[in-house]
């Protein structure tokens, strides 16, 4: 995991936020498939966005779903 935010990471964050805005609540696997990210890339970006308060995680069993946080909608 990179310790500094690169242009690639910023681009991925923007793409994830746009995807969530368009599709609502989605599982991690949908982000991986639709955005062409590896699972670790998607998870890293989602954790950054979670820490920033831009997304929220919804656990359903073993599957994590992601949605925009209320204040960023």
Backbone bond lengths (Angstrom), bond angles and torsions (degrees), N, CA, C in turn:
res aa  C-N    CA-C-N  psi(-1)  N-CA   C-N-CA  omega(-1)  CA-C   N-CA-C  phi
1 X - - - 1.449 - - 1.518 109.80 -
2 X 1.332 116.77 127.49 1.465 117.74 179.04 1.525 111.12 -68.05
3 X 1.295 115.66 147.75 1.460 120.59 -179.48 1.517 112.39 -90.22
4 X 1.309 116.84 -13.19 1.464 119.24 177.58 1.525 108.39 -123.22
5 X 1.293 115.38 153.01 1.455 120.87 -178.45 1.521 108.63 -82.44
6 X 1.329 115.38 118.75 1.460 121.40 -179.20 1.530 109.64 -96.85
7 X 1.317 116.16 172.48 1.465 121.49 177.43 1.525 110.54 -60.21
8 X 1.337 116.74 -36.00 1.461 120.95 178.15 1.520 111.13 -63.38
9 X 1.316 116.89 -43.12 1.461 121.11 -179.74 1.528 110.08 -64.77
10 X 1.323 116.92 -42.44 1.467 120.99 178.43 1.527 110.09 -61.65
11 X 1.328 117.15 -42.94 1.459 121.71 177.99 1.526 110.68 -61.57
12 X 1.320 117.18 -44.26 1.475 120.94 179.14 1.519 111.12 -63.77
13 X 1.331 116.82 -40.81 1.470 120.19 177.98 1.524 110.38 -60.62
14 X 1.325 117.08 -44.61 1.465 121.35 179.34 1.528 111.02 -62.39
15 X 1.337 116.45 -42.73 1.463 120.49 -179.96 1.525 111.77 -65.05
16 X 1.330 116.73 -40.59 1.463 120.94 178.86 1.527 110.06 -65.00
17 X 1.324 117.74 -46.01 1.466 121.09 179.47 1.529 111.02 -61.12
18 X 1.322 117.12 -43.05 1.466 121.02 178.92 1.527 110.34 -62.81
19 X 1.337 116.97 -43.12 1.458 121.39 -179.59 1.532 110.61 -62.94
20 X 1.325 116.65 -43.82 1.462 120.05 179.24 1.525 111.19 -65.83
21 X 1.322 117.41 -36.12 1.465 120.60 178.74 1.525 110.08 -64.92
22 X 1.331 116.86 -38.49 1.469 121.54 -177.78 1.528 113.02 -78.24
23 X 1.343 117.41 -34.12 1.466 120.82 -171.56 1.522 114.89 -111.68
24 X 1.305 117.77 -7.48 1.468 119.70 -179.28 1.517 111.68 75.53
25 X 1.305 115.98 -140.72 1.465 122.50 -176.42 1.531 110.47 -75.85
26 X 1.327 116.91 123.17 1.471 120.84 -178.42 1.522 110.48 -137.31
27 X 1.350 116.76 152.14 1.462 119.49 175.44 1.527 110.83 -77.48
28 X 1.304 116.31 161.18 1.468 121.51 179.26 1.525 110.79 -56.32
29 X 1.324 116.79 -38.86 1.470 120.67 -177.69 1.532 112.01 -61.02
30 X 1.336 117.60 -33.50 1.472 120.24 177.89 1.521 110.89 -67.30
31 X 1.322 116.23 -39.64 1.468 119.64 177.46 1.525 110.67 -63.90
32 X 1.319 116.35 -42.83 1.468 121.28 179.38 1.527 110.29 -60.23
33 X 1.339 115.51 -48.53 1.458 120.41 -176.45 1.532 112.15 -68.85
34 X 1.306 117.76 -49.36 1.460 121.70 -173.29 1.535 114.07 -75.04
35 X 1.334 117.14 -30.99 1.465 119.86 -177.50 1.528 112.82 -98.98
36 X 1.323 116.77 -3.60 1.459 119.87 177.74 1.517 113.93 69.44
37 X 1.314 116.18 31.07 1.462 121.21 179.14 1.520 109.72 -99.47
38 X 1.313 116.08 157.56 1.460 118.86 169.53 1.531 106.98 -78.34
39 X 1.312 116.03 163.67 1.465 119.64 -179.80 1.526 110.07 -60.92
40 X 1.320 117.86 -40.86 1.466 120.40 -178.39 1.532 111.29 -68.72
41 X 1.341 118.20 -36.28 1.464 120.63 176.42 1.527 110.42 -64.05
42 X 1.327 116.57 -46.20 1.462 120.96 179.99 1.524 110.20 -62.59
43 X 1.313 116.86 -45.00 1.459 120.40 -177.57 1.529 110.73 -64.86
44 X 1.319 117.41 -40.52 1.465 121.46 178.64 1.529 110.79 -61.05
45 X 1.325 116.11 -48.23 1.467 120.86 -179.82 1.525 110.39 -63.95
46 X 1.328 117.16 -42.23 1.465 120.46 179.76 1.522 111.43 -63.47
47 X 1.319 117.07 -39.14 1.469 120.03 178.02 1.533 110.97 -65.43
48 X 1.335 117.67 -38.84 1.467 120.69 175.97 1.524 110.42 -62.23
49 X 1.333 116.32 -46.13 1.458 120.93 -179.62 1.528 111.46 -65.77
50 X 1.319 116.54 -35.27 1.469 121.14 177.14 1.525 110.18 -64.68
51 X 1.322 115.63 -44.05 1.469 120.98 179.20 1.531 111.32 -63.67
52 X 1.340 116.77 -34.09 1.467 122.13 178.73 1.527 112.26 -78.85
53 X 1.343 116.92 -8.85 1.459 120.80 179.84 1.523 113.97 80.02
54 X 1.330 117.79 18.94 1.459 120.91 -177.99 1.521 113.29 -92.48
55 X 1.328 116.79 -22.92 1.469 120.68 177.41 1.522 109.03 -130.80
56 X 1.331 113.97 164.17 1.459 119.54 174.24 1.524 108.70 -129.15
57 X 1.314 115.87 150.32 1.455 122.34 -179.29 1.521 108.81 -104.07
58 X 1.323 115.92 132.98 1.455 121.80 177.33 1.524 106.93 -119.02
59 X 1.323 116.88 116.50 1.467 120.82 -179.09 1.520 109.17 -91.50
60 X 1.321 115.37 129.80 1.462 121.99 173.56 1.515 107.09 -130.19
61 X 1.317 115.28 95.80 1.457 119.13 -174.57 1.515 109.05 67.21
62 X 1.325 115.83 -125.58 1.462 120.07 179.71 1.526 112.33 -92.37
63 X 1.319 117.91 -4.14 1.459 121.80 -175.86 1.529 110.25 -98.53
64 X 1.324 115.35 131.70 1.465 121.04 176.37 1.521 108.27 -99.10
65 X 1.322 115.43 127.49 1.458 122.14 173.92 1.519 107.65 -106.75
66 X 1.316 115.99 151.24 1.459 121.65 -177.27 1.508 110.09 -127.31
67 X 1.315 116.74 142.12 1.456 122.58 177.92 1.522 108.21 -146.12
68 X 1.319 115.97 161.26 1.454 119.48 175.66 1.523 109.33 -65.38
69 X 1.297 116.17 142.72 1.458 120.80 174.84 1.527 107.16 -70.14
70 X 1.311 116.93 152.09 1.465 121.48 -175.34 1.515 113.07 -54.76
71 X 1.345 117.84 -44.47 1.460 120.17 -175.54 1.524 112.94 -69.33
72 X 1.356 118.84 -19.34 1.465 119.45 -177.93 1.525 112.13 -99.27
73 X 1.329 118.65 2.85 1.462 120.62 -179.26 1.510 111.45 -79.51
